[in-house]
Amino acid sequence: MAIIVNMVVMMAKRKMSLNELSETVNISLANLSKLKTGKVKAIRFSTLNAVCDALDCQLGDILENSEVNNA
């Protein structure tokens, strides 16, 4: 199972740059960049909540499971 990060899609819909998001959620640009590219091993719920609040979206809008269970 792999997690796909769709943060770029939501950022584009909200016309928000990574720099703006970084300032809004008070998370370093480097850490947000890693999240955006899916190169993180773990993330705090508080970080996910802050990103969702800033982008006015739900968690499922920025994260998805790459394997869909068709059973």
N, CA, C and O atoms as a GROMACS GRO file, in nm:
protein
  284
    1MET      N    1   0.085  -0.118   0.000
    1MET     CA    2   0.000   0.000   0.000
    1MET      C    3   0.088   0.123   0.000
    1MET      O    4   0.186   0.131   0.074
    2ALA      N    5   0.054   0.217  -0.082
    2ALA     CA    6   0.126   0.344  -0.088
    2ALA      C    7   0.027   0.458  -0.070
    2ALA      O    8  -0.088   0.450  -0.114
    3ILE      N    9   0.073   0.562  -0.006
    3ILE     CA   10  -0.009   0.681   0.014
    3ILE      C   11   0.030   0.784  -0.090
    3ILE      O   12   0.148   0.815  -0.107
    4ILE      N   13  -0.068   0.837  -0.159
    4ILE     CA   14  -0.044   0.941  -0.259
    4ILE      C   15  -0.080   1.075  -0.197
    4ILE      O   16  -0.188   1.092  -0.140
    5VAL      N   17   0.010   1.171  -0.209
    5VAL     CA   18  -0.013   1.304  -0.154
    5VAL      C   19  -0.059   1.395  -0.268
    5VAL      O   20   0.014   1.416  -0.365
    6ASN      N   21  -0.180   1.448  -0.255
    6ASN     CA   22  -0.238   1.537  -0.357
    6ASN      C   23  -0.240   1.682  -0.311
    6ASN      O   24  -0.327   1.760  -0.353
    7MET      N   25  -0.147   1.719  -0.226
    7MET     CA   26  -0.145   1.854  -0.171
    7MET      C   27  -0.130   1.959  -0.281
    7MET      O   28  -0.187   2.068  -0.271
    8VAL      N   29  -0.054   1.927  -0.384
    8VAL     CA   30  -0.031   2.022  -0.493
    8VAL      C   31  -0.163   2.057  -0.562
    8VAL      O   32  -0.186   2.171  -0.601
    9VAL      N   33  -0.250   1.957  -0.576
    9VAL     CA   34  -0.379   1.979  -0.641
    9VAL      C   35  -0.462   2.079  -0.561
    9VAL      O   36  -0.519   2.173  -0.616
   10MET      N   37  -0.467   2.058  -0.430
   10MET     CA   38  -0.545   2.149  -0.345
   10MET      C   39  -0.482   2.287  -0.339
   10MET      O   40  -0.553   2.388  -0.336
   11MET      N   41  -0.350   2.294  -0.339
   11MET     CA   42  -0.283   2.423  -0.339
   11MET      C   43  -0.317   2.500  -0.467
   11MET      O   44  -0.342   2.620  -0.463
   12ALA      N   45  -0.319   2.430  -0.578
   12ALA     CA   46  -0.352   2.494  -0.706
   12ALA      C   47  -0.497   2.542  -0.707
   12ALA      O   48  -0.526   2.652  -0.753
   13LYS      N   49  -0.588   2.460  -0.655
   13LYS     CA   50  -0.729   2.499  -0.648
   13LYS      C   51  -0.749   2.623  -0.562
   13LYS      O   52  -0.836   2.706  -0.590
   14ARG      N   53  -0.668   2.636  -0.457
   14ARG     CA   54  -0.679   2.749  -0.366
   14ARG      C   55  -0.587   2.865  -0.404
   14ARG      O   56  -0.583   2.968  -0.338
   15LYS      N   57  -0.513   2.844  -0.515
   15LYS     CA   58  -0.417   2.945  -0.563
   15LYS      C   59  -0.321   2.986  -0.451
   15LYS      O   60  -0.298   3.105  -0.427
   16MET      N   61  -0.266   2.885  -0.384
   16MET     CA   62  -0.174   2.909  -0.272
   16MET      C   63  -0.038   2.847  -0.304
   16MET      O   64  -0.030   2.730  -0.343
   17SER      N   65   0.065   2.924  -0.287
   17SER     CA   66   0.200   2.874  -0.311
   17SER      C   67   0.250   2.798  -0.188
   17SER      O   68   0.191   2.807  -0.080
   18LEU      N   69   0.356   2.723  -0.206
   18LEU     CA   70   0.416   2.651  -0.094
   18LEU      C   71   0.467   2.748   0.011
   18LEU      O   72   0.459   2.721   0.131
   19ASN      N   73   0.519   2.862  -0.033
   19ASN     CA   74   0.566   2.964   0.062
   19ASN      C   75   0.450   3.019   0.145
   19ASN      O   76   0.463   3.035   0.266
   20GLU      N   77   0.338   3.047   0.081
   20GLU     CA   78   0.220   3.096   0.153
   20GLU      C   79   0.168   2.993   0.252
   20GLU      O   80   0.134   3.027   0.366
   21LEU      N   81   0.162   2.868   0.208
   21LEU     CA   82   0.116   2.762   0.297
   21LEU      C   83   0.210   2.746   0.416
   21LEU      O   84   0.165   2.728   0.529
   22SER      N   85   0.338   2.754   0.390
   22SER     CA   86   0.438   2.742   0.497
   22SER      C   87   0.419   2.851   0.601
   22SER      O   88   0.424   2.824   0.721
   23GLU      N   89   0.396   2.973   0.556
   23GLU     CA   90   0.375   3.084   0.649
   23GLU      C   91   0.243   3.069   0.725
   23GLU      O   92   0.235   3.099   0.844
   24THR      N   93   0.140   3.024   0.656
   24THR     CA   94   0.008   3.010   0.717
   24THR      C   95   0.006   2.904   0.826
   24THR      O   96  -0.052   2.925   0.933
   25VAL      N   97   0.068   2.790   0.801
   25VAL     CA   98   0.064   2.680   0.897
   25VAL      C   99   0.184   2.678   0.990
   25VAL      O  100   0.192   2.595   1.081
   26ASN      N  101   0.278   2.770   0.968
   26ASN     CA  102   0.398   2.781   1.052
   26ASN      C  103   0.478   2.651   1.053
   26ASN      O  104   0.518   2.602   1.159
   27ILE      N  105   0.500   2.597   0.935
   27ILE     CA  106   0.581   2.476   0.916
   27ILE      C  107   0.688   2.512   0.814
   27ILE      O  108   0.662   2.583   0.717
   28SER      N  109   0.807   2.462   0.836
   28SER     CA  110   0.919   2.499   0.749
   28SER      C  111   0.890   2.461   0.604
   28SER      O  112   0.822   2.363   0.575
   29LEU      N  113   0.944   2.541   0.516
   29LEU     CA  114   0.930   2.517   0.372
   29LEU      C  115   0.987   2.380   0.335
   29LEU      O  116   0.931   2.308   0.252
   30ALA      N  117   1.099   2.344   0.397
   30ALA     CA  118   1.163   2.215   0.369
   30ALA      C  119   1.071   2.098   0.406
   30ALA      O  120   1.058   2.002   0.330
   31ASN      N  121   1.008   2.107   0.524
   31ASN     CA  122   0.920   1.998   0.566
   31ASN      C  123   0.794   1.990   0.480
   31ASN      O  124   0.749   1.880   0.448
   32LEU      N  125   0.738   2.104   0.442
   32LEU     CA  126   0.620   2.102   0.354
   32LEU      C  127   0.656   2.050   0.216
   32LEU      O  128   0.576   1.981   0.153
   33SER      N  129   0.775   2.082   0.170
   33SER     CA  130   0.820   2.034   0.040
   33SER      C  131   0.832   1.882   0.041
   33SER      O  132   0.793   1.815  -0.055
   34LYS      N  133   0.884   1.827   0.149
   34LYS     CA  134   0.894   1.681   0.162
   34LYS      C  135   0.756   1.617   0.165
   34LYS      O  136   0.734   1.513   0.104
   35LEU      N  137   0.664   1.680   0.236
   35LEU     CA  138   0.527   1.628   0.241
   35LEU      C  139   0.464   1.634   0.103
   35LEU      O  140   0.400   1.538   0.059
   36LYS      N  141   0.482   1.745   0.035
   36LYS     CA  142   0.423   1.765  -0.098
   36LYS      C  143   0.470   1.658  -0.196
   36LYS      O  144   0.392   1.612  -0.280
   37THR      N  145   0.596   1.618  -0.186
   37THR     CA  146   0.652   1.519  -0.278
   37THR      C  147   0.636   1.376  -0.228
   37THR      O  148   0.676   1.281  -0.296
   38GLY      N  149   0.578   1.360  -0.108
   38GLY     CA  150   0.555   1.227  -0.055
   38GLY      C  151   0.680   1.161   0.001
   38GLY      O  152   0.685   1.039   0.014
   39LYS      N  153   0.780   1.240   0.035
   39LYS     CA  154   0.907   1.185   0.083
   39LYS      C  155   0.918   1.187   0.236
   39LYS      O  156   1.028   1.197   0.290
   40VAL      N  157   0.805   1.178   0.304
   40VAL     CA  158   0.805   1.173   0.450
   40VAL      C  159   0.767   1.032   0.494
   40VAL      O  160   0.691   0.962   0.427
   41LYS      N  161   0.820   0.992   0.607
   41LYS     CA  162   0.788   0.860   0.664
   41LYS      C  163   0.676   0.870   0.765
   41LYS      O  164   0.603   0.774   0.787
   42ALA      N  165   0.661   0.988   0.826
   42ALA     CA  166   0.559   1.008   0.927
   42ALA      C  167   0.519   1.155   0.928
   42ALA      O  168   0.593   1.243   0.883
   43ILE      N  169   0.399   1.180   0.981
   43ILE     CA  170   0.351   1.317   0.992
   43ILE      C  171   0.258   1.325   1.112
   43ILE      O  172   0.181   1.233   1.138
   44ARG      N  173   0.266   1.433   1.183
   44ARG     CA  174   0.179   1.453   1.299
   44ARG      C  175   0.038   1.488   1.254
   44ARG      O  176   0.017   1.555   1.153
   45PHE      N  177  -0.059   1.442   1.333
   45PHE     CA  178  -0.197   1.477   1.305
   45PHE      C  179  -0.217   1.628   1.310
   45PHE      O  180  -0.295   1.683   1.233
   46SER      N  181  -0.147   1.694   1.401
   46SER     CA  182  -0.162   1.839   1.412
   46SER      C  183  -0.114   1.909   1.285
   46SER      O  184  -0.169   2.011   1.246
   47THR      N  185  -0.012   1.854   1.221
   47THR     CA  186   0.037   1.910   1.095
   47THR      C  187  -0.066   1.890   0.985
   47THR      O  188  -0.096   1.983   0.910
   48LEU      N  189  -0.121   1.769   0.976
   48LEU     CA  190  -0.224   1.743   0.875
   48LEU      C  191  -0.345   1.833   0.896
   48LEU      O  192  -0.401   1.886   0.801
   49ASN      N  193  -0.383   1.850   1.022
   49ASN     CA  194  -0.497   1.936   1.054
   49ASN      C  195  -0.470   2.080   1.012
   49ASN      O  196  -0.558   2.146   0.957
   50ALA      N  197  -0.349   2.129   1.039
   50ALA     CA  198  -0.313   2.266   1.003
   50ALA      C  199  -0.315   2.285   0.851
   50ALA      O  200  -0.363   2.387   0.802
   51VAL      N  201  -0.264   2.187   0.778
   51VAL     CA  202  -0.263   2.196   0.631
   51VAL      C  203  -0.406   2.195   0.578
   51VAL      O  204  -0.440   2.274   0.491
   52CYS      N  205  -0.489   2.105   0.631
   52CYS     CA  206  -0.629   2.098   0.587
   52CYS      C  207  -0.703   2.228   0.619
   52CYS      O  208  -0.783   2.275   0.539
   53ASP      N  209  -0.678   2.283   0.736
   53ASP     CA  210  -0.741   2.411   0.773
   53ASP      C  211  -0.700   2.521   0.676
   53ASP      O  212  -0.784   2.597   0.629
   54ALA      N  213  -0.571   2.529   0.647
   54ALA     CA  214  -0.520   2.634   0.559
   54ALA      C  215  -0.573   2.620   0.417
   54ALA      O  216  -0.598   2.720   0.350
   55LEU      N  217  -0.589   2.496   0.372
   55LEU     CA  218  -0.637   2.473   0.236
   55LEU      C  219  -0.789   2.456   0.229
   55LEU      O  220  -0.846   2.434   0.122
   56ASP      N  221  -0.855   2.467   0.345
   56ASP     CA  222  -1.000   2.452   0.354
   56ASP      C  223  -1.046   2.325   0.283
   56ASP      O  224  -1.128   2.328   0.192
   57CYS      N  225  -0.989   2.212   0.329
   57CYS     CA  226  -1.021   2.083   0.268
   57CYS      C  227  -1.026   1.975   0.373
   57CYS      O  228  -0.996   1.998   0.490
   58GLN      N  229  -1.064   1.856   0.332
   58GLN     CA  230  -1.066   1.739   0.417
   58GLN      C  231  -0.938   1.658   0.394
   58GLN      O  232  -0.872   1.674   0.291
   59LEU      N  233  -0.905   1.573   0.489
   59LEU     CA  234  -0.784   1.491   0.479
   59LEU      C  235  -0.782   1.410   0.350
   59LEU      O  236  -0.678   1.397   0.286
   60GLY      N  237  -0.897   1.354   0.313
   60GLY     CA  238  -0.906   1.275   0.190
   60GLY      C  239  -0.880   1.355   0.064
   60GLY      O  240  -0.855   1.296  -0.042
   61ASP      N  241  -0.885   1.487   0.073
   61ASP     CA  242  -0.855   1.572  -0.043
   61ASP      C  243  -0.705   1.579  -0.070
   61ASP      O  244  -0.663   1.606  -0.183
   62ILE      N  245  -0.625   1.556   0.034
   62ILE     CA  246  -0.479   1.568   0.014
   62ILE      C  247  -0.405   1.435   0.025
   62ILE      O  248  -0.291   1.424  -0.019
   63LEU      N  249  -0.468   1.334   0.084
   63LEU     CA  250  -0.406   1.202   0.096
   63LEU      C  251  -0.500   1.096   0.042
   63LEU      O  252  -0.621   1.102   0.063
   64GLU      N  253  -0.444   0.997  -0.028
   64GLU     CA  254  -0.525   0.886  -0.074
   64GLU      C  255  -0.442   0.759  -0.078
   64GLU      O  256  -0.320   0.762  -0.092
   65ASN      N  257  -0.510   0.648  -0.068
   65ASN     CA  258  -0.447   0.517  -0.076
   65ASN      C  259  -0.438   0.479  -0.223
   65ASN      O  260  -0.537   0.491  -0.296
   66SER      N  261  -0.321   0.435  -0.267
   66SER     CA  262  -0.304   0.406  -0.410
   66SER      C  263  -0.370   0.273  -0.450
   66SER      O  264  -0.396   0.251  -0.568
   67GLU      N  265  -0.396   0.187  -0.354
   67GLU     CA  266  -0.460   0.060  -0.384
   67GLU      C  267  -0.607   0.066  -0.344
   67GLU      O  268  -0.640   0.090  -0.228
   68VAL      N  269  -0.691   0.044  -0.438
   68VAL     CA  270  -0.834   0.046  -0.412
   68VAL      C  271  -0.880  -0.098  -0.394
   68VAL      O  272  -0.854  -0.183  -0.478
   69ASN      N  273  -0.949  -0.123  -0.285
   69ASN     CA  274  -0.998  -0.258  -0.256
   69ASN      C  275  -1.126  -0.283  -0.333
   69ASN      O  276  -1.228  -0.220  -0.305
   70ASN      N  277  -1.122  -0.372  -0.428
   70ASN     CA  278  -1.240  -0.400  -0.510
   70ASN      C  279  -1.316  -0.522  -0.461
   70ASN      O  280  -1.400  -0.575  -0.535
   71ALA      N  281  -1.291  -0.567  -0.343
   71ALA     CA  282  -1.359  -0.688  -0.290
   71ALA      C  283  -1.500  -0.658  -0.250
   71ALA      O  284  -1.571  -0.748  -0.204
   0.00000   0.00000   0.00000
